[in-house]
Amino acid sequence: MTGPSSSIRSLIAAGLVLALLASGCSVVLTQGPPKPGEDDYDPTGAYPGGVPCTSTRMWPLVDLGFMLWAVALTLNYDNRDDQIDGSLTAAAAAISTWIGYRRTSACRDAQTVARPHPPPPG
């Protein structure tokens, strides 16, 4: 099939792929604390140079904003295909938000444990 409808479908497909990739910020740009077997894993949990992971919640919040934006747009679509595409995009952003939140929470926990605790008063 050729013609304008083919071009429009290709453009819509490219837009959907771009939206799905954009909604994966947390998956791509956050890192949890090292796991056993990884090169930078410290079995003592001390991490003298600092825990190599992402503690900022910026990327999960970007994904959350993108998810809310996708939901708002999807609610206003009249076309069933657009509603399905918007729902899938919002779901991808929600999953990315959840993954990023879990990674950053684990990082913050590892950083808390790795910090030297002050000696008890006494």
C-alpha positions as semicolon CSV with decimal commas, in nm:
position;residue;x (nm);y (nm);z (nm)
1;M;0,000;0,000;0,000
2;T;0,138;0,339;-0,095
3;G;0,015;0,693;-0,083
4;P;-0,062;0,942;0,191
5;S;-0,222;0,691;0,430
6;S;0,096;0,480;0,425
7;S;0,307;0,785;0,511
8;I;0,073;0,883;0,791
9;R;0,083;0,532;0,935
10;S;0,463;0,534;0,923
11;L;0,469;0,870;1,099
12;I;0,229;0,747;1,367
13;A;0,437;0,433;1,419
14;A;0,756;0,638;1,449
15;G;0,585;0,869;1,699
16;L;0,470;0,573;1,906
17;V;0,820;0,425;1,912
18;L;0,963;0,763;2,015
19;A;0,703;0,797;2,290
20;L;0,782;0,451;2,424
21;L;1,154;0,527;2,424
22;A;1,101;0,865;2,590
23;S;0,895;0,704;2,864
24;G;1,186;0,480;2,962
25;C;1,406;0,747;3,120
26;S;1,427;0,563;3,451
27;V;1,504;0,230;3,289
28;V;1,795;0,377;3,094
29;L;1,923;0,654;3,322
30;T;1,900;0,513;3,676
31;Q;2,118;0,252;3,838
32;G;2,058;0,062;4,158
33;P;2,334;-0,037;4,400
34;P;2,579;-0,303;4,281
35;K;2,475;-0,666;4,323
36;P;2,696;-0,958;4,426
37;G;2,918;-1,062;4,137
38;E;2,941;-0,714;3,985
39;D;3,284;-0,546;3,970
40;D;3,195;-0,254;4,196
41;Y;3,015;-0,465;4,461
42;D;3,153;-0,425;4,816
43;P;3,058;-0,729;5,029
44;T;3,119;-0,527;5,348
45;G;2,863;-0,267;5,239
46;A;3,102;0,013;5,340
47;Y;3,171;0,157;4,992
48;P;3,448;0,395;5,105
49;G;3,431;0,593;4,778
50;G;3,051;0,612;4,788
51;V;2,789;0,375;4,655
52;P;2,795;0,381;4,272
53;C;2,425;0,424;4,202
54;T;2,156;0,683;4,129
55;S;1,993;0,835;4,436
56;T;1,816;1,128;4,272
57;R;1,451;1,077;4,184
58;M;1,461;1,318;3,889
59;W;1,416;1,054;3,618
60;P;1,131;0,866;3,790
61;L;0,957;1,204;3,830
62;V;1,011;1,280;3,460
63;D;0,852;0,943;3,378
64;L;0,565;1,014;3,619
65;G;0,500;1,349;3,448
66;F;0,510;1,184;3,107
67;M;0,269;0,914;3,227
68;L;0,021;1,172;3,359
69;W;0,049;1,368;3,034
70;A;-0,017;1,051;2,831
71;V;-0,319;0,964;3,047
72;A;-0,463;1,316;3,006
73;L;-0,422;1,298;2,629
74;T;-0,564;0,947;2,612
75;L;-0,878;1,050;2,799
76;N;-0,948;1,309;2,528
77;Y;-0,899;1,079;2,228
78;D;-1,210;0,984;2,029
79;N;-1,045;0,717;1,816
80;R;-1,016;0,370;1,974
81;D;-0,673;0,308;1,816
82;D;-0,541;0,632;1,964
83;Q;-0,682;0,533;2,304
84;I;-0,502;0,200;2,287
85;D;-0,174;0,365;2,181
86;G;-0,204;0,625;2,456
87;S;-0,282;0,359;2,715
88;L;0,022;0,157;2,613
89;T;0,242;0,466;2,630
90;A;0,108;0,555;2,975
91;A;0,162;0,195;3,090
92;A;0,523;0,201;2,965
93;A;0,585;0,526;3,153
94;A;0,425;0,381;3,468
95;I;0,650;0,075;3,454
96;S;0,956;0,294;3,401
97;T;0,852;0,514;3,694
98;W;0,819;0,209;3,918
99;I;1,156;0,065;3,811
100;G;1,331;0,400;3,866
101;Y;1,169;0,447;4,206
102;R;1,277;0,099;4,319
103;R;1,634;0,154;4,199
104;T;1,667;0,495;4,366
105;S;1,514;0,365;4,689
106;A;1,761;0,075;4,697
107;C;2,044;0,321;4,629
108;R;1,936;0,548;4,913
109;D;1,913;0,251;5,148
110;A;2,262;0,134;5,047
111;Q;2,400;0,485;5,096
112;T;2,247;0,506;5,444
113;V;2,406;0,176;5,546
114;A;2,742;0,270;5,390
115;R;2,773;0,598;5,579
116;P;2,972;0,575;5,899
117;H;2,740;0,613;6,192
118;P;2,850;0,845;6,473
119;P;2,953;0,668;6,791
120;P;2,683;0,651;7,055
121;P;2,710;0,924;7,320
122;G;2,854;0,800;7,638
